[in-house]
Amino acid sequence: MKKNYLAFLSLLVLITSFGCKHKEIPSDTGSDADVLELIDAMTVQEKAGQMTQLNLDMVCIGEIYQLHEPHRIDSAKLRKAVVEYHVGSILNCGGHSYPRSQWLEIIRSIQEVATTETRLKIPVLYGIDAIHGANYVSEATLFPHQLAQAATFNPELTRQTAEITAYETRAAGIPWNFSPVLDVARNPLWSRYFETYGEDPYVCSVFGQACIRGYQGAKTYPVAPDHVAACMKHFLGYSGARTGKDRTPAYIPERELREIYLPSFRAAIEAGALSIMINSGELNGVPVHADHTILTDLLRHELRFEGVAVTDWEDVIKLHANHRVAPNLKEAVYMAVMAGIDMCMVPNDYDFTRYLVELVQEGRIPESRLDVSVERILRLKQRLGILRKAAIPSVQDFPEFGSAEHAALAKSVALEAITLLSNPGDILPLSQEARILVTGPAAHSMTMLNGAWSRTWQGTDSSFDDTTRLTIVEAIRKRAGSTVTYAEGCTTDSLTNISDAERLATSCDVIVACIGEKPSTEKPGDIQDLTLPAAQVELVQRLLGTGKPVVLVLVENRPLIVREIAESCSAVVMAYQPGDFGGEAIADILMGITNPSGKLPFTYPRYVNDLILYDHKQTEAVDPGFGFHAFRPQWPFGHGLSYSDIEYSGISLSHDTLTSADTLDVRVTIRNLSGRDTRESVLLFIRDDYASITPPVRKLRDFTKVDIRAGQQREVHFRITRDDLAFIGKAMKPVTEEGHFTIMLGSSSQTFYFNAR
Ligand code: BGC
C-alpha cells in the first residue's frame, strides 16, 4: 500500500508538525486555534450549514432518485448547497457504484466550489457506506459481510479488511465511512442481521475494535491519507426491535441495554472511533434522535465520546412524520439538536438548515449549542486533513486499488468464515472424481454471494456484477476433476426448471444445493416468516427423493429455518454472504483444498418461534417434562466442524481461587487427531454459578484461533481477571460477585472460586 503520494504527505506531516503549538495535532491538518478561529468567524447560517448533510442527488443533474446517467454534478445546485446554504457534508452515491475516475471528478467539483467560492473555504466532508469493502466504487474489493467476518473468529482479518476498505474508499476521494455496524443481532428476523458481528456482545466488541483500527489506522491525529474516519452505528438498541421489523419499537430494559447492546459501542469509543450514527428507531417509547438521556447523558457524559454524532437518513423528519413526537418539522429540529445530534443527514431538502437558523434567531437554541457541534465537525475535518484544503488524489496515487493482494485477503476471509455445520457420513470433502450437480438459486448468482450494499443499496441488480468473479457453480467447475452440471431448479421463491435438476441428478454422484435469500437490507428486508421459502424446500426435497446425497450450501442474510431438509442432507455448509470471492472459497472448502474453520457467531434456530439465544437464562431451558432440555437450536452458537478430528484435553487452572488483584491462567491442550492441518477457533465460556441477577447459562469471555498441524497438539492459554466475570448488577453497574464460576472449553469444564478480597 505504499506510494509516493503517501510518502510525500507523511513527510509534510512530519516537517510541519514541529512548528505546531499543539504537538498532537500536526499543523498540516490545522491546530486547535484553527478550529476555534473558524468558529469565531462563522455566522449562524454557516454553522447550521456545517451541521447539514445532503444526499449527492441534491447536487447532481436530474431529479432526486432519478438522476441522469452518467451521474454528474449540477453546478447551480452545488452552489446552492455549498455557497448559499454553506452545507458541510454530502453523502452516498446516486443509487449505484461509480468508477474511481468518476468519483474523483465528483469530489473534485464539490471541493473546488467549497474551497474557492465560499467565504471560509472549508472543504466538504464526504461520507459513504463502505460496508464490506468500498462497495460503491466500481472494481473495488468486496469482502464477506460482517456476520461472515465474525465467523472467522479471527479479528486480525477484519482489521486488514477494514484497512483495505479504507484504502479503496480513500482512493475514490472519500474520507468518511458509515461503518461498522455495532448492533448486536439478537433477533434473526431483523433484516440487517448479516450486517452485524452476530449475537454476542463480546464478539461484537472485539471485531468492532479491530474494524475501527483498520479503518482509522494507528494514529488519528491526523488520520493517514489512506485511512478513513469510522462511524459506529446505530446508537443504541436498533437491532432490538420487538417485532424484528426494521425501525420498529425496541423495548429494552436498562440492564439488558447495558449488558448486551452497549459494550460494542463502549469498546469502539475506547478504540478511538471518530463518529457515531444514531438509531432510527424508538427505544422504550422515545425516538433515539430525540433522546437526551441516550445522546447526551449516556454518550457524552458517561461514555465521554467526543466525536461527531450524525443522524440516520431523514430521521429528524421522522420525529414529526413517523414517530409523531414533534408536531411539526421545526420542533423536530429543535428536539434532535437539543437531544445532542451534531449533524443531520437531512438529506434531500434545506428545511433542517433553515429551521435551525430560525431557532437560533428566535433564541430557542443558543448559538453556543451550535458551536459545540460545529467544533466536533471541524475537528473531524481537521483530523482528516480537510479543514483548510482538500487534496484530491489521482487514480495513480492508489496503485493497490483492487489488487490481487486485496482479492487474496477477501478470499482468505471467506475461507475462514465458511462454516461446516454437519457432515455425518464424511461426504465432504468431495472426491475429485465425483460427478456433481450444482443447483439452487444461489448456485449461479453473484448478487446472492455479495448481499445488500453491493454496488447498489439492495444489491439485487446483477448488471453491476463483476463478471470476472466466479459464482459457486463456475468455481466448482474450475476445481472439480469430473463432470459438473447445473440447473437452477428454483429462484429464491418460485420453482423454475426443477425437473431439469431432477433429471441431471440421476447421472451425478452428489448434489450441491445452494439455497438462501435474495439480498436485502433495512425496510425492504423485512420478512413475515423465518422459514426457508417453500419453493426452495420443495427443490431440496425433490432432490433428496432421487436418492442422491445432497450437500446444502446456505447463502443467507440471516438464519432461515431449514429443519425440514437439513437433517436429511448429507452435509450442510453455512456460507453467509461471502462476497466476490465466496464462490471460489465455497468450492475450495467443498473440494477439501481448504479445511473449514468457521464457527457460528449466532444461534441457528430450529423453529420459527423458538428463538432462544446461547446466553439464555436457565429458566429458558426448562422443558415441558421439567428437565433442562428446552434449548435445542438447529446448531448452537460457536458450532463449526472441520475435516479433522479435534480433541480438547481437560482444562488446567493456575489456582482454584481467583482474587481481585490476581489473574487466573487457564490452559487446555487441543489435539488434531487427523492427517490434515487444521485451524481451530477456541471459545472460552464462563458461567457464574450463582449471582444476585439471574446468570446466563454461559457467556463468551475470550477466544483465540490457532493452527494445529496434522497429528500435532497445541496448548492454548487464556488469562482471566475479575473484569472477565462481571455482569450488570442491581445498581446498573458492572460487578463481580464472590462465588463459584465454571469455565467451559470444548466439552471440558472446570470450576474455580472468586474471592472478592
Ligand atoms: C442506514 C444507515 C446508512 C445510511 C446512509 C440509512 O438508511 O440506516 O446505516 O449509513 O442510510 O446510507
Residues whose N, C-alpha, C, O or C-beta is under 5 A from the ligand:
A	BS01	BGC	D129 F178 D312 W313
